[in-house]
Amino acid sequence: MSLSSPRLDALMARGAEFLGTRHAIMAGAMSWVSERHLVAAISNAGGFGVIACGAMTPALLDAEIAGTKGLTDKPFGVNLITMHPDLDELIEVCARHQVGHVVLAGGLPPGGAIERIKASGAKVLCFAPALALAKKLIRSGVDALVIEGMEAGGHIGPVSTSVLAQEILPEVADKLPVFVAGGIGRGEAIAAYLEMGAAGVQLGTRFVCAVESIAHPNFKKAFIRASAREAVASVQIDPRLPVIPVRALKNASTELFTAKQREVAQALDEGRVEMAEAQLQIEHYWAGALRRAVIDGDVENGSLMAGQSVGMVTREEPATDIIAALVTEAETALTARG
Ligand SMILES: Cc1cc2nc3c(=O)[nH]c(=O)nc-3n(C[C@H](O)[C@H](O)[C@H](O)COP(=O)(O)O)c2cc1C
């Protein structure tokens, strides 16, 4: 486990206490990638691993939490997607396992979800894509916020991390811990966001090529080769079918997604599907495409979700080394400031 300086520890103290970890560094949940092995490795290394529930059934999530507990006695969290049809049951599974932290992703949580999670004794983290929503979530009782900019991999909002941090941190960082995510590849950026008032940070892309990550070797190779400019946001082709953009490495699936949108838009036109169902079909498309790339290694037709920090992923290395490097870079940056 890496050591860190008193100054970095002081800046991370609030976030580390909230998470119950050595460092206030979260490994953001990544569908198919963030399963027991990566999650446990991150937590064992002093960070905070988060299981990506994604489209898992309650039974699968149950097994994944049990499996993770078998590999670490350190705290870890579970990320649930709010639009999952079995959200209530998934919350119950987390409660049965006494999971300490539940991260709700994919839009504002439905009524009662925050209360039910808190009633189990767990802390609730939500994504705040704008200041007004951050304030609304605080009123709803969330325990911490994640602000994630459009540099991030996977589903993204329209605003950059640097702007979200400037807009949101000064207004709410004194009220609850805020974790900054999106585009963080090195410790210098971590130091900067901590100094701006963040309690900690969340990184996804940087952890994909951890030795302990089960991502297919082809998926990891694509990350190691790619530069920032290859991680592009998907384009919406039909204004009537609003789809949340996804940042991924450019490949044949970029075109396949355009075709999928056309197909779903046509079904919408012809009254064969309702809007909610159309949007769900798009989400299922992503889940399937990501699985093809992460698990099967089809890096042409599968989705290579990646953030712009992908250029800073240069080799496969153990999770402990990644966290140690981030901590050392953050410390060095702080020391250089005098
Ligand atoms: C391959 C991949 C899959 C992801 N899947 C999810 C997910 O299922 N749920 C979620 O909340 N965020 C997901 N994310 C976002 C990450 O949790 C994290 O917030 C993001 O990667 C941070 O930005 P960065 O990639 O620039 O480090 C995913 C990101 C990637 C790269």
The ligand as a Gaussian input file, in Angstrom:
#p B3LYP/6-31G(d) Opt

LIG

0 1
 C      -15.985000       0.995000     -19.899000
 C      -16.748000       1.932000     -18.984000
 C      -17.981000       1.521000     -18.454000
 C      -18.683000       2.354000     -17.556000
 N      -19.859000       1.898000     -16.999000
 C      -20.485000       2.657000     -16.053000
 C      -21.625000       2.158000     -15.364000
 O      -22.079000       1.038000     -15.594000
 N      -22.215000       2.948000     -14.420000
 C      -21.707000       4.196000     -14.115000
 O      -22.269000       4.877000     -13.260000
 N      -20.626000       4.694000     -14.755000
 C      -19.997000       3.949000     -15.687000
 N      -18.848000       4.425000     -16.282000
 C      -18.264000       5.710000     -15.796000
 C      -17.217000       5.451000     -14.672000
 O      -17.828000       4.935000     -13.513000
 C      -16.463000       6.729000     -14.259000
 O      -17.319000       7.662000     -13.657000
 C      -15.777000       7.381000     -15.431000
 O      -15.058000       6.415000     -16.152000
 C      -14.850000       8.483000     -14.941000
 O      -14.227000       9.136000     -15.994000
 P      -12.837000       8.664000     -16.652000
 O      -13.179000       7.522000     -17.529000
 O      -12.418000       9.859000     -17.418000
 O      -11.912000       8.292000     -15.533000
 C      -18.154000       3.628000     -17.209000
 C      -16.924000       4.046000     -17.769000
 C      -16.221000       3.221000     -18.639000
 C      -14.891000       3.684000     -19.197000

